[in-house]
Structure formats: C-alpha cells, structure tokens
Amino acid sequence: MTMLDTTAPAAPVVPTRGRLRPLGLDEVRITGGFWGERQAVNGEATLAHIESRLESEGWLPNYDLAVAGTLPDGRRGREFSDSEIYKYLEALAWEIARTDAAADAPLEQRFRRVVARIAEAQEPDGYLNTMFGRPGQAPRWSDLEWGHELYCLGHLFQAAVARHRTRPDADDGLIEVARRAAELVCREFGPERRDAICGHAEVEVGLAELGRALGEQRFIDQAALFVERHGHGSLREIEWGQEYFQDDVPVREATALRGHAVRANYLSAGATDVAVERSDADLLDALRAQWDRTVERRTYVTGGQGSHHQDEAFGEDWELPPDRAYSETCAGIGSIMFSWRLLLATGEPRHADLIERTLFNVVATSPASDGRGFYYANTLHQRVPGVPADPDGTSKRASSSLRAPWFEVSCCPPNVARTFASLAAYLATADDDGVQLHQYAPASVRTTLPDGRRVTFDVETGYPADGGIRITIAEEVEFTLTLRVPEWATDAVVRVSTGDGGAEHPAAPGVFSVRRAFRTGDVVDLVLPLTVRATVPHPMVDAVRGSIAIERGPEVLALESVDLGADVGEGVVAGNPVEAGGRVTLPVRLRSTGDVVDAPLVAYHDWARRGPSTMRVWVPVE
C-alpha cells in the first residue's frame, strides 16, 4: 500500500496508508436531497431530543453526582450509559463542523457545557466512568464481561477524534480528557500488565483512531493488543457462549462474523484499522474473507445483520428469518464502519454497495420523520400492527412495534445522530490522480490532490427517486473522476459533455473512470436505471423460499396492510410489479377472497410512518 497525505481531513476514519484517502466535511458538503433532508432533521430536532433525554433519564447528571461524591446513590441508567453521552458529543462535533457553527453558537455552547461536566468527573489518574471505582461501587475493571468500561472509553476516544479533526484548537479540554484516559488504558492493559479484553469491542477502534489523530503510536499498539487477545477465552463463559464476545476464535482464524452483531462489527472495524496501520496483509485478508462470507450468507436483503433476538447476534449461514430479524440499527452502523475501512484499504466498490444498501434500508429506516423516534431493531415482517409508543415513555429495546422516543438501552439514537452528522465524509475519496464518488447526493466537492492540483465539482441528483447523477466541473483541471456503478445497475451509461462535444459510454457494475483535462462547466452524467426488480432469495434461506422481494435502485420496497386493505399475511404475489407515475404496485391475491389487488409498495425505510400496520418485505408467490 502507498503512504497517503498525512494532512487529516475532518473525517471519522483517516488511515495513514491505503488505496484511497477519505474526503472530510471540510472537503465535501451535502447540499440537499434525501440525505440533506435527514441531516437537517438530525441537526434541528434529533440532537436536542437526545440531550433532553440524557438529562431527564439521569445519564448526564450521573457525572454531576460523581463530582459531588454521592455515587452510587442516585445513579441512573445501565452500566454503559456513559457511552451515549460520548456518542452524542461526537454527533455534536460533526454537526458543528457541518454547519460551520460559530464559537458563540448554541451548538458549540451545548458541546462545551457537556464536556465541562465530564472533565470535572475524571479521576486524577485519567479513569472516567460513573458505574465503577468509587466507594460503594464495584472496583474498576472487575466485570470486563459486562461492565463496558473500555467500551465507554472507546466512544469517548471517537468523540475526541471528531473534535480534534474539526476544531483542533478548541480549548474545551475534551482531547486532553481522552488522552489521559487512553494513557491509563495503556498502563493498565499494556504488554506487561493485565492480559484482558472488554466484553464489548469498541475500545479497539477508538484507540486506533485516537492514535492516528494525535500521532500516538502506543495507542495503535494497544488497539492491536486488544485485537490479538480476542479469541483466547479470557472472558467468563456465558449462556450464549464466548462467541457472543468474539472470544472463541482469534480474529485471524475466524471465517465469518459471529456472536453479538454490534460487537462483531466494531471489532472488525478496529482490526481493519490495526491491519492497515501495521501493513498486516494476512490480517486484512482474513477480515476481507470474513466480510465476504458474512455478506453472502448472514446479511438480510436490507443490509441488516443479526437474526437472533435473545443475544442480538448473527445466526448460522443462511439463518435469516424475516419475522425474527433483529437487524439492530447499531449493527447496521457497525457494518458501515467495517465496510468503509475495507473500501479505503482496497478500493473495491462492493464495500460501497453494502454501505449504500445499509444506509437506505437500515439507518434511514430507524428515525421517525420528526427525528424524535427510532427503531432499535428492524424487522422484515411485522405480523401485528402494534401500538404507538408513549412520546414521554422509555421503551424496551426491541419490544416497540413502532418507532419509540427512547429506550432503556438507547445506543441507537445517538449512533444514528453521529452517522448523519458525519455522512458527507462517506461520500467521496481521493488518490494520487483523482477523486472517487461512492455515494450519491447533491453535494459540493472541493479538494486538493497530493501534487497540488485543485479538484472542484458539484453534484446534482434526485437520487434515489431518479437515477440521474450530474457532476459539473467548477474549475479547470486534469484529473481522473471515478464513479461507482452499483451491482444492480446493469444498463448504466456515462455521458461526458464538454465544449468540444459529447460522448456516451456503457458503464458496467463496478466503477467507471473518466480521465481528461476538464474545463470549467464540463459535465459528466451517470445515468443509473431504476427499473423495479424482483429479487429471488438464495435457495439455502429456508425462511423465505418461494417468496420474492421487490427492489428499486438502492431501496428495498415493502408491502403494508394500509395499502393492501388487509393483513399482509393474506397476500400472495399474483403478477409482476409495475411502476407508473412514480408509484410501484404489486398484484397481490388475497387468500380469503381470491380477489387480486394492485397494492402500492412503499420504500422499506418509510414503513409504519402512516401509523400501525402489518408489513412484509418477502412476499410469497402463488
């Protein structure tokens, strides 16, 4: 792999080497469209909603109790509640950068107030946790299986990275809080100290990225130690087995992601960071093979991962029941983290394909339209209409049949918030000779290549409603523009229009590159066919054999009872899907009456936005 420019963009992941260099929020701006609307709601409603609930649930006040010396009395929330504050801070940091918030802006002031409360609670030696270590609490590091102390610190490190990459000169103290905590971790868990891991992977990815951001190799080395310690049975046995913690098989020897789906993806993301930073080709090859098998055999058509409710875990190969799909929102975000790192390392577009699928059909599905409700789990078949959640209540994690405002385990809302706030950093990359577009949204791209060439262009598109993506060059420059052609786009074309004329080229799935001396105003159009298609499941997936799913572009479609006029369990496919007037309908025969209904389908990410309903993605064929 070639060394990359070490000038770090404002992005969550910035490897020091790899096939591609990510472009950050200082180089790419989403200017509207599908994702622009979601970013706006996230910034205007979701962030304030999250902070309000962190206060009312008592999770933020836990730090005040720590400072007052009254813990454990009055502490509220689960053992990992500290992590939600750190994810919220990370989301705020990206949102401040996205909106260019001034030092006296409300977002910036909210950020500083929260950081001040956290910093005051940090112990003199760098330890930071509200659940352990004080009189009346369990000792530090005494419950590595379930305590989540290192997990929480991993999210602290990611929040500090976001702040360092967006406001490196900020004097709020968060970066030093993270540095002191990371130094403590290295002292406690270094090569000659405690030979142990956390039951929930996350510290690995946090340490690796903090090490990159601060130029601290020891943090990366500690991340590597944690990665290599997985799989040796150091954690206590539990009812779901040590694979739940990814402590059954060493990372290098695993053949697929297994166990708890969020833990598995976070560990894989951190292991990829380690492999890249250490130029460890064997480790990277092992992770690529695990990704391949997991995507082929253990991933839903939506991109969702995790088919077990009891342990929030992957099932065995081909175990993908739609009605029992757990498909946790956080697992989808973890999958994006893993896939993005592999994309940067290898340049292979299939990783961007999965990111797109997961963004549109898991991450975009979770939040309510107003940004104040969320799905924790994302089923592919809802058998009962469900009951609207109490807008002031706190739900169990997967028991809510409609989007809920908050959960007893509320990892998903701040995870969605930090993903949306930083989303522009997942759109494009660069190499020595050009820029690559991986995800499509209205955007402006302004970056400089290693040799000083300035590349500037704007993207216009109505994607995913339509498949036209127009790139207009803003400044004269010679470079290579590379566009991802999704695996489903079998008849895509690229049109290049310049002052000298134009040309049209077929573009097969994968990537298509245009190399030329561009002039201001030159246009490159990528036209993706959004033909509705019926997807047949792999014959080894027993649960949906004899059914089809309908897709259009990157979106999976769903059948809802409000459109069928009956419970979706009544329906069987009686014909081919039809698209007309911007609407997709599916001929469905009702078992009870024999009548055929041309039932409208909705994008899966929009299901249940009109109220309670039954729903299914895989529909049986008569």
C-alpha positions as CSV (number, residue, x, y, z in Angstrom):
1,M,0.0,0.0,0.0
2,T,1.1,3.6,-0.7
3,M,1.5,6.2,2.0
4,L,-1.1,8.9,1.9
5,D,-1.1,12.6,2.6
6,T,-0.9,12.9,6.4
7,T,-3.0,16.2,6.4
8,A,-6.0,14.8,8.2
9,P,-9.4,15.7,6.7
10,A,-12.4,16.3,9.0
11,A,-13.5,12.6,8.9
12,P,-14.1,9.8,11.3
13,V,-11.6,7.5,9.7
14,V,-8.2,8.7,8.4
15,P,-5.7,5.8,7.7
16,T,-2.1,6.7,7.3
17,R,-1.9,4.4,4.3
18,G,-4.3,2.6,2.0
19,R,-5.7,2.6,-1.6
20,L,-7.9,5.6,-1.0
21,R,-7.9,8.8,1.1
22,P,-11.2,9.8,2.6
23,L,-12.5,13.3,2.0
24,G,-13.8,15.0,5.1
25,L,-16.5,17.5,6.0
26,D,-14.1,20.3,5.1
27,E,-13.9,18.9,1.5
28,V,-17.4,17.5,0.9
29,R,-20.8,19.1,1.7
30,I,-24.2,17.5,1.2
31,T,-26.3,20.3,-0.2
32,G,-29.8,18.8,-0.2
33,G,-31.8,15.8,-1.4
34,F,-32.6,12.6,0.5
35,W,-29.6,12.8,2.8
36,G,-29.6,16.6,3.1
37,E,-33.2,16.4,4.5
38,R,-32.2,13.8,7.0
39,Q,-29.1,15.8,8.1
40,A,-31.4,18.9,8.6
41,V,-33.8,17.0,10.8
42,N,-30.9,15.5,12.7
43,G,-29.4,18.9,13.4
44,E,-32.6,20.7,14.1
45,A,-34.5,18.1,16.2
46,T,-32.7,14.8,16.9
47,L,-29.7,16.3,18.7
48,A,-31.8,18.4,21.1
49,H,-34.1,15.4,21.7
50,I,-31.2,13.2,22.6
51,E,-29.7,15.8,25.0
52,S,-33.1,16.3,26.6
53,R,-33.5,12.6,27.3
54,L,-29.9,12.2,28.5
55,E,-30.8,14.8,31.1
56,S,-34.3,13.5,32.0
57,E,-33.1,9.9,32.2
58,G,-30.4,11.0,34.6
59,W,-27.5,9.7,32.4
60,L,-25.8,13.1,32.1
61,P,-26.5,14.0,35.8
62,N,-24.5,10.9,36.8
63,Y,-21.4,13.0,36.1
64,D,-22.6,15.7,38.5
65,L,-23.2,13.0,41.2
66,A,-19.6,11.8,40.6
67,V,-18.3,15.3,41.1
68,A,-20.4,15.8,44.3
69,G,-19.1,12.4,45.6
70,T,-22.6,11.0,46.1
71,L,-22.3,8.0,43.8
72,P,-23.6,5.3,43.7
73,D,-26.7,6.8,45.3
74,G,-28.9,8.4,42.7
75,R,-27.0,6.9,39.7
76,R,-29.4,6.1,36.8
77,G,-29.1,4.1,33.6
78,R,-27.4,0.9,32.6
79,E,-23.7,0.2,33.1
80,F,-22.9,1.6,29.6
81,S,-25.0,4.8,29.8
82,D,-21.8,6.9,29.7
83,S,-21.2,5.8,26.1
84,E,-24.4,7.5,25.0
85,I,-23.1,10.9,26.2
86,Y,-19.9,10.3,24.2
87,K,-21.7,9.4,21.0
88,Y,-23.9,12.5,21.5
89,L,-20.7,14.6,21.8
90,E,-19.3,13.1,18.7
91,A,-22.5,13.9,16.8
92,L,-22.4,17.5,18.1
93,A,-18.8,17.8,17.0
94,W,-19.6,16.7,13.4
95,E,-22.7,18.9,13.3
96,I,-20.8,21.9,14.5
97,A,-18.3,21.3,11.6
98,R,-21.1,20.6,9.1
99,T,-22.9,23.8,9.9
100,D,-19.8,25.9,10.5
101,A,-21.2,26.9,13.9
102,A,-19.5,29.9,15.5
103,A,-17.9,29.8,18.9
104,D,-20.9,31.5,20.4
105,A,-23.5,29.4,18.6
106,P,-25.9,27.3,20.7
107,L,-24.4,24.0,19.4
108,E,-20.9,25.0,20.4
109,Q,-22.1,26.1,23.8
110,R,-24.0,22.9,24.4
111,F,-20.9,21.0,23.5
112,R,-18.7,22.9,25.9
113,R,-21.2,22.6,28.8
114,V,-21.3,18.8,28.4
115,V,-17.6,18.5,28.1
116,A,-17.1,20.5,31.3
117,R,-19.3,18.2,33.3
118,I,-17.5,15.2,32.0
119,A,-14.0,16.6,32.6
120,E,-14.7,17.5,36.1
121,A,-15.7,13.9,36.9
122,Q,-12.4,12.4,35.6
123,E,-10.2,10.9,38.2
124,P,-6.7,12.2,38.7
125,D,-5.1,9.2,37.0
126,G,-7.3,9.5,34.0
127,Y,-10.0,7.0,34.9
128,L,-13.5,8.0,33.8
129,N,-16.7,6.0,34.5
130,T,-19.8,6.7,36.6
131,M,-20.5,3.0,37.3
132,F,-17.3,1.7,38.9
133,G,-14.4,2.5,41.1
134,R,-15.9,4.6,43.9
135,P,-16.9,3.7,47.5
136,G,-20.0,1.6,47.3
137,Q,-19.4,0.7,43.7
138,A,-17.7,-2.4,42.2
139,P,-13.9,-2.0,41.7
140,R,-12.5,-0.8,38.4
141,W,-12.2,-3.4,35.7
142,S,-13.9,-6.0,37.9
143,D,-16.5,-7.0,35.4
144,L,-14.9,-7.0,32.0
145,E,-17.6,-9.3,30.5
146,W,-20.5,-6.9,31.2
147,G,-19.1,-3.7,32.7
148,H,-18.4,-1.9,29.4
149,E,-15.7,0.4,31.0
150,L,-13.4,0.1,28.0
151,Y,-16.3,0.2,25.6
152,C,-17.4,3.6,27.0
153,L,-13.8,4.9,26.7
154,G,-13.7,3.8,23.1
155,H,-16.7,6.1,22.4
156,L,-15.0,8.9,24.3
157,F,-12.0,8.5,22.1
158,Q,-14.1,8.7,18.9
159,A,-15.8,11.9,20.3
160,A,-12.3,13.4,20.9
161,V,-11.2,12.5,17.4
162,A,-14.2,14.2,15.9
163,R,-13.4,17.3,18.0
164,H,-9.7,17.2,17.1
165,R,-10.4,16.8,13.4
166,T,-12.9,19.6,13.2
167,R,-11.8,22.1,15.9
168,P,-8.2,21.2,16.7
169,D,-7.5,24.5,18.5
170,A,-10.6,24.2,20.8
171,D,-9.9,24.8,24.4
172,D,-12.7,22.8,25.9
173,G,-10.5,20.1,27.2
174,L,-12.1,17.0,25.6
175,I,-9.0,16.0,23.7
176,E,-6.9,16.0,26.9
177,V,-9.6,14.1,28.8
178,A,-9.4,11.4,26.1
179,R,-5.6,11.4,26.0
180,R,-5.3,10.9,29.8
181,A,-7.9,8.1,29.7
182,A,-6.1,6.4,26.8
183,E,-2.8,6.6,28.7
184,L,-4.4,4.9,31.6
185,V,-5.7,2.1,29.4
186,C,-2.2,1.6,28.1
187,R,-0.8,1.4,31.6
188,E,-3.4,-1.0,32.8
189,F,-3.7,-3.3,29.8
190,G,-0.3,-2.9,28.1
191,P,2.0,-5.8,27.1
192,E,3.3,-6.5,30.7
193,R,0.1,-5.7,32.5
194,R,-3.4,-7.1,32.6
195,D,-3.9,-9.6,29.8
196,A,-7.6,-9.0,29.1
197,I,-10.2,-7.6,26.8
198,C,-13.6,-5.8,27.1
199,G,-16.7,-7.9,26.6
200,H,-18.0,-5.3,24.1
201,A,-15.5,-4.4,21.4
202,E,-15.2,-0.6,20.7
203,V,-12.0,0.4,22.5
204,E,-10.0,-1.1,19.7
205,V,-11.5,1.3,17.0
206,G,-11.4,4.2,19.4
207,L,-7.8,3.8,20.4
208,A,-6.6,3.2,16.8
209,E,-8.3,6.4,15.5
210,L,-7.2,8.4,18.5
211,G,-3.6,7.2,17.9
212,R,-3.9,8.3,14.3
213,A,-5.3,11.7,15.2
214,L,-2.8,12.5,17.9
215,G,0.2,10.8,16.4
216,E,0.5,8.4,19.3
217,Q,1.7,5.0,18.1
218,R,1.3,3.4,21.6
219,F,-2.5,3.9,21.3
220,I,-2.5,2.0,18.0
221,D,-0.2,-0.7,19.5
222,Q,-2.7,-1.1,22.4
223,A,-5.5,-1.4,19.9
224,A,-3.5,-4.2,18.2
225,L,-3.0,-5.9,21.6
226,F,-6.7,-6.0,22.3
227,V,-7.5,-7.3,18.8
228,E,-5.0,-10.2,19.1
229,R,-6.2,-11.1,22.6
230,H,-9.7,-11.8,21.3
231,G,-10.5,-15.5,20.8
232,H,-8.5,-17.0,23.7
233,G,-11.3,-17.4,26.2
234,S,-10.2,-14.8,28.7
235,L,-13.8,-13.8,29.4
236,R,-16.1,-15.9,31.6
237,E,-18.3,-18.4,29.8
238,I,-21.9,-17.3,29.4
239,E,-25.1,-19.0,28.3
240,W,-24.6,-17.8,24.7
241,G,-21.0,-19.0,24.5
242,Q,-17.9,-17.0,24.2
243,E,-18.6,-16.3,20.5
244,Y,-21.0,-13.7,21.9
245,F,-17.9,-11.7,22.8
246,Q,-15.9,-12.8,19.8
247,D,-13.7,-14.5,22.4
248,D,-14.0,-18.1,21.0
249,V,-11.7,-17.9,17.9
250,P,-8.8,-15.5,17.2
251,V,-9.6,-12.8,14.7
252,R,-7.1,-14.1,12.3
253,E,-8.7,-17.6,12.3
254,A,-12.4,-16.7,12.1
255,T,-14.3,-17.4,8.9
256,A,-17.3,-15.1,9.3
257,L,-18.7,-12.5,11.7
258,R,-20.4,-14.3,14.6
259,G,-21.9,-13.6,18.0
260,H,-23.3,-10.2,19.0
261,A,-23.6,-8.3,15.8
262,V,-22.6,-4.9,17.0
263,R,-19.6,-6.3,18.9
264,A,-18.6,-8.3,15.9
265,N,-18.6,-5.3,13.5
266,Y,-16.9,-2.9,15.9
267,L,-14.1,-5.5,16.5
268,S,-13.8,-6.0,12.7
269,A,-13.6,-2.3,12.1
270,G,-10.9,-1.9,14.8
271,A,-9.0,-4.9,13.5
272,T,-9.0,-3.4,10.0
273,D,-7.5,-0.2,11.4
274,V,-4.8,-2.3,13.0
275,A,-4.1,-4.3,9.8
276,V,-3.8,-1.1,7.8
277,E,-1.6,0.8,10.2
278,R,0.7,-2.2,10.6
279,S,0.7,-3.2,6.9
280,D,-0.5,-6.6,8.1
281,A,-1.7,-8.2,4.8
282,D,-2.6,-11.5,6.5
283,L,-4.9,-9.9,9.0
284,L,-6.5,-7.8,6.3
285,D,-7.0,-10.8,4.1
286,A,-8.7,-12.7,6.9
287,L,-11.1,-9.8,7.5
288,R,-11.9,-9.5,3.9
289,A,-12.8,-13.2,3.7
290,Q,-15.0,-12.8,6.8
291,W,-16.8,-9.8,5.2
292,D,-17.4,-11.8,2.1
293,R,-19.0,-14.8,3.8
294,T,-21.0,-12.6,6.2
295,V,-22.5,-10.5,3.3
296,E,-23.3,-13.6,1.3
297,R,-24.8,-15.8,4.0
298,R,-25.6,-13.8,7.1
299,T,-26.9,-10.4,5.9
300,Y,-30.5,-9.5,5.1
301,V,-31.6,-8.1,1.7
302,T,-31.9,-4.7,3.6
303,G,-28.2,-4.9,4.6
304,G,-29.3,-5.6,8.2
305,Q,-27.3,-8.0,10.3
306,G,-28.3,-10.1,13.3
307,S,-31.1,-12.7,13.2
308,H,-31.2,-13.6,16.9
309,H,-33.3,-11.6,19.4
310,Q,-32.1,-13.3,22.5
311,D,-28.5,-12.4,22.1
312,E,-28.7,-9.7,19.4
313,A,-26.5,-12.0,17.3
314,F,-25.7,-13.3,13.9
315,G,-27.2,-16.7,13.1
316,E,-25.5,-19.5,11.3
317,D,-25.1,-19.4,7.5
318,W,-28.4,-18.8,5.7
319,E,-30.3,-18.3,9.0
320,L,-32.3,-15.2,8.0
321,P,-35.9,-15.4,9.2
322,P,-37.7,-12.1,8.2
323,D,-40.1,-12.0,11.0
324,R,-37.4,-12.6,13.6
325,A,-34.9,-10.3,12.0
326,Y,-33.3,-8.3,14.8
327,S,-31.2,-6.2,12.4
328,E,-30.3,-3.8,15.1
329,T,-29.7,-0.2,13.9
330,C,-26.4,-0.1,15.7
331,A,-25.3,-3.3,13.9
332,G,-26.0,-1.6,10.6
333,I,-23.9,1.3,11.6
334,G,-21.1,-1.0,12.7
335,S,-21.3,-2.8,9.3
336,I,-20.8,0.6,7.6
337,M,-17.8,1.3,9.8
338,F,-16.3,-2.1,8.8
339,S,-17.1,-1.8,5.1
340,W,-15.8,1.8,4.9
341,R,-12.5,0.8,6.3
342,L,-12.2,-2.1,3.8
343,L,-13.1,0.3,1.0
344,L,-10.4,2.7,2.0
345,A,-7.9,-0.1,2.2
346,T,-8.8,-1.9,-1.0
347,G,-10.8,0.4,-3.2
348,E,-13.2,-2.4,-4.0
349,P,-16.7,-0.9,-4.8
350,R,-18.6,-3.9,-3.4
351,H,-17.9,-2.4,0.1
352,A,-19.6,0.8,-1.0
353,D,-22.5,-1.2,-2.4
354,L,-23.2,-2.7,1.0
355,I,-22.8,0.8,2.7
356,E,-25.4,2.2,0.3
357,R,-27.8,-0.7,0.9
358,T,-27.4,-0.4,4.7
359,L,-27.7,3.4,4.7
360,F,-31.0,3.4,2.8
361,N,-32.6,0.3,4.4
362,V,-31.4,0.2,8.0
363,V,-30.0,3.6,9.1
364,A,-32.6,5.7,7.2
365,T,-35.4,3.4,8.5
366,S,-34.7,3.9,12.2
367,P,-35.6,7.6,12.8
368,A,-39.1,8.9,12.7
369,S,-39.8,11.7,10.2
370,D,-39.6,14.3,13.0
371,G,-36.3,12.9,14.3
372,R,-37.7,12.1,17.7
373,G,-38.5,8.4,17.5
374,F,-36.4,5.4,16.5
375,Y,-36.4,1.7,15.7
376,Y,-33.9,-0.2,17.7
377,A,-34.5,-3.4,15.7
378,N,-35.6,-3.5,12.1
379,T,-37.8,-6.5,11.3
380,L,-38.6,-7.5,7.7
381,H,-42.0,-8.9,8.6
382,Q,-44.4,-7.3,11.1
383,R,-47.2,-9.7,11.9
384,V,-49.2,-7.4,14.2
385,P,-50.0,-3.7,13.7
386,G,-48.5,-2.7,17.0
387,V,-49.3,0.2,19.3
388,P,-47.8,3.8,19.1
389,A,-45.1,4.4,21.7
390,D,-45.7,6.8,24.6
391,P,-44.0,10.0,23.4
392,D,-42.8,10.6,27.0
393,G,-42.0,7.0,27.8
394,T,-39.0,4.8,27.7
395,S,-39.3,1.5,25.8
396,K,-37.7,-1.8,26.0
397,R,-35.1,-2.2,23.2
398,A,-36.9,-4.4,20.6
399,S,-40.4,-4.6,22.1
400,S,-41.7,-1.4,20.5
401,S,-43.6,-2.2,17.3
402,L,-43.4,1.4,16.2
403,R,-40.6,3.9,16.4
404,A,-40.1,4.9,20.1
405,P,-38.7,8.1,21.5
406,W,-36.2,6.4,23.9
407,F,-35.1,3.1,25.1
408,E,-33.8,1.6,28.4
409,V,-30.8,0.7,26.2
410,S,-30.6,3.8,23.9
411,C,-27.5,3.1,21.9
412,C,-29.2,3.6,18.5
413,P,-30.5,7.2,18.7
414,P,-27.0,8.8,19.3
415,N,-25.5,6.3,16.9
416,V,-27.8,7.5,14.1
417,A,-27.1,11.1,15.1
418,R,-23.4,10.8,14.7
419,T,-23.7,8.9,11.5
420,F,-26.0,11.5,9.9
421,A,-23.9,14.4,11.1
422,S,-20.7,12.9,9.6
423,L,-22.3,11.4,6.5
424,A,-20.6,13.7,4.0
425,A,-17.3,12.1,4.9
426,Y,-18.5,8.8,3.4
427,L,-19.4,10.1,0.0
428,A,-16.0,10.5,-1.7
429,T,-12.3,9.7,-1.6
430,A,-9.2,10.7,-3.4
431,D,-5.9,9.1,-4.6
432,D,-2.8,10.5,-6.3
433,D,-4.6,11.2,-9.6
434,G,-8.2,11.8,-8.9
435,V,-11.5,11.7,-6.9
436,Q,-13.9,8.8,-6.5
437,L,-17.6,9.1,-5.8
438,H,-19.0,6.2,-3.8
439,Q,-22.4,7.5,-2.6
440,Y,-24.7,9.9,-4.4
441,A,-26.4,13.0,-3.1
442,P,-26.5,16.7,-4.0
443,A,-23.0,17.9,-2.9
444,S,-20.1,20.1,-3.4
445,V,-16.6,18.7,-3.6
446,R,-13.5,20.8,-3.1
447,T,-10.2,19.1,-2.5
448,T,-6.5,19.2,-3.4
449,L,-4.5,16.2,-4.7
450,P,-1.1,15.4,-3.3
451,D,0.7,17.2,-6.2
452,G,-1.3,20.4,-5.6
453,R,-4.0,20.1,-8.3
454,R,-7.2,21.6,-7.1
455,V,-10.3,19.5,-7.9
456,T,-13.7,21.2,-7.6
457,F,-17.1,20.0,-8.8
458,D,-20.7,19.9,-7.8
459,V,-23.1,17.0,-7.8
460,E,-26.8,17.4,-8.7
461,T,-29.2,14.5,-8.3
462,G,-32.7,13.4,-7.2
463,Y,-31.3,10.0,-6.2
464,P,-32.8,7.7,-5.2
465,A,-36.1,8.9,-6.6
466,D,-34.4,9.1,-10.0
467,G,-31.1,7.7,-11.3
468,G,-29.6,10.7,-12.9
469,I,-26.4,12.0,-11.3
470,R,-24.8,15.1,-12.8
471,I,-21.3,16.2,-12.0
472,T,-20.4,19.7,-13.1
473,I,-16.7,20.7,-13.1
474,A,-16.2,24.1,-11.3
475,E,-12.5,24.7,-12.2
476,E,-10.2,23.7,-15.0
477,V,-8.1,20.8,-14.0
478,E,-6.8,17.4,-15.4
479,F,-7.7,14.5,-13.1
480,T,-9.5,11.1,-13.1
481,L,-13.1,11.1,-11.9
482,T,-14.3,7.7,-10.9
483,L,-17.9,6.8,-10.3
484,R,-19.3,3.8,-8.6
485,V,-21.8,1.8,-10.6
486,P,-24.0,-0.2,-8.2
487,E,-24.1,-4.0,-8.6
488,W,-27.8,-3.8,-9.5
489,A,-27.3,-1.2,-12.3
490,T,-26.8,-3.5,-15.3
491,D,-27.6,-0.9,-18.0
492,A,-26.0,2.3,-16.7
493,V,-24.4,4.8,-19.0
494,V,-22.0,7.7,-18.6
495,R,-22.2,10.8,-20.7
496,V,-19.3,13.2,-21.0
497,S,-20.3,16.7,-22.3
498,T,-17.6,19.3,-23.0
499,G,-17.2,22.4,-25.1
500,D,-15.9,20.0,-27.8
501,G,-19.0,17.9,-27.9
502,G,-20.0,14.8,-26.0
503,A,-19.8,11.0,-25.8
504,E,-21.8,8.2,-24.2
505,H,-20.3,5.1,-22.8
506,P,-21.9,1.9,-21.3
507,A,-20.9,1.5,-17.6
508,A,-20.9,-2.0,-16.2
509,P,-21.4,-2.5,-12.4
510,G,-18.2,-1.7,-10.5
511,V,-16.5,1.6,-11.3
512,F,-16.3,3.8,-14.3
513,S,-13.4,6.3,-14.7
514,V,-13.2,9.4,-16.8
515,R,-9.7,10.8,-17.3
516,R,-9.3,14.1,-19.1
517,A,-8.3,17.7,-18.8
518,F,-11.6,19.1,-17.6
519,R,-12.6,22.7,-18.3
520,T,-14.9,24.8,-16.2
521,G,-18.5,23.8,-17.0
522,D,-17.8,20.3,-18.3
523,V,-20.4,17.8,-17.3
524,V,-20.3,14.1,-16.6
525,D,-23.7,12.4,-16.3
526,L,-24.1,9.0,-14.7
527,V,-27.5,7.5,-15.5
528,L,-28.5,4.6,-13.3
529,P,-31.5,2.5,-14.4
530,L,-34.0,2.4,-11.6
531,T,-36.0,-0.4,-13.1
532,V,-38.1,-2.2,-10.5
533,R,-36.8,-5.7,-10.0
534,A,-37.9,-8.9,-8.2
535,T,-35.3,-10.4,-6.1
536,V,-35.3,-14.2,-5.5
537,P,-33.7,-15.4,-2.3
538,H,-30.8,-17.8,-2.1
539,P,-32.2,-21.3,-2.2
540,M,-30.5,-22.1,1.1
541,V,-32.5,-19.5,3.0
542,D,-35.3,-21.7,4.2
543,A,-37.4,-18.9,5.8
544,V,-38.2,-17.1,2.5
545,R,-38.1,-19.9,0.0
546,G,-40.9,-19.4,-2.5
547,S,-41.0,-15.6,-1.9
548,I,-39.7,-12.5,-3.7
549,A,-38.6,-9.1,-2.5
550,I,-39.1,-6.0,-4.7
551,E,-36.3,-3.5,-5.1
552,R,-35.9,-0.3,-7.0
553,G,-32.4,1.2,-7.2
554,P,-30.8,1.1,-3.7
555,E,-34.2,0.9,-1.9
556,V,-35.9,-2.3,-0.8
557,L,-39.7,-2.0,-1.0
558,A,-42.3,-3.3,1.4
559,L,-46.0,-4.3,1.4
560,E,-48.1,-2.7,4.1
561,S,-51.6,-3.6,5.3
562,V,-52.7,0.0,4.9
563,D,-52.2,-0.3,1.2
564,L,-53.3,-3.9,0.8
565,G,-56.6,-3.3,2.6
566,A,-55.9,-6.5,4.6
567,D,-53.3,-8.1,6.8
568,V,-50.2,-8.8,4.7
569,G,-50.4,-12.4,5.7
570,E,-53.4,-12.6,3.5
571,G,-51.5,-11.8,0.3
572,V,-49.6,-13.8,-2.3
573,V,-47.9,-12.4,-5.4
574,A,-50.1,-12.8,-8.4
575,G,-48.1,-10.9,-11.1
576,N,-45.1,-8.7,-11.8
577,P,-44.5,-5.4,-10.1
578,V,-45.4,-2.3,-12.2
579,E,-44.1,1.2,-11.9
580,A,-46.2,4.1,-13.2
581,G,-46.4,7.7,-12.2
582,G,-43.7,7.4,-9.6
583,R,-45.5,4.6,-7.9
584,V,-44.8,0.9,-7.7
585,T,-47.6,-1.6,-7.4
586,L,-47.7,-5.3,-7.0
587,P,-50.6,-7.6,-8.0
588,V,-51.5,-9.5,-4.8
589,R,-54.1,-12.1,-4.4
590,L,-56.0,-12.3,-1.1
591,R,-56.2,-15.8,0.2
592,S,-59.5,-15.3,1.9
593,T,-61.4,-13.9,-1.1
594,G,-59.4,-14.7,-4.2
595,D,-59.5,-11.1,-5.2
596,V,-56.4,-9.6,-6.9
597,V,-55.4,-6.1,-5.6
598,D,-52.8,-3.9,-7.2
599,A,-51.2,-3.0,-3.9
600,P,-48.9,0.0,-3.7
601,L,-45.4,-0.7,-2.3
602,V,-43.5,1.7,-0.1
603,A,-39.8,2.2,0.4
604,Y,-38.9,0.0,3.4
605,H,-37.4,3.0,5.2
606,D,-40.8,4.6,5.1
607,W,-42.8,1.7,6.6
608,A,-45.1,2.5,9.5
609,R,-44.8,6.2,9.1
610,R,-48.5,6.4,8.5
611,G,-49.4,4.6,11.7
612,P,-49.7,1.0,12.8
613,S,-49.7,-1.7,10.1
614,T,-48.6,-5.2,9.3
615,M,-45.7,-5.3,6.8
616,R,-43.5,-7.7,4.9
617,V,-40.6,-7.4,2.6
618,W,-40.6,-11.0,1.3
619,V,-44.0,-11.8,-0.2
620,P,-44.9,-15.5,-1.1
621,V,-45.5,-16.3,-4.8
622,E,-48.7,-18.2,-5.5
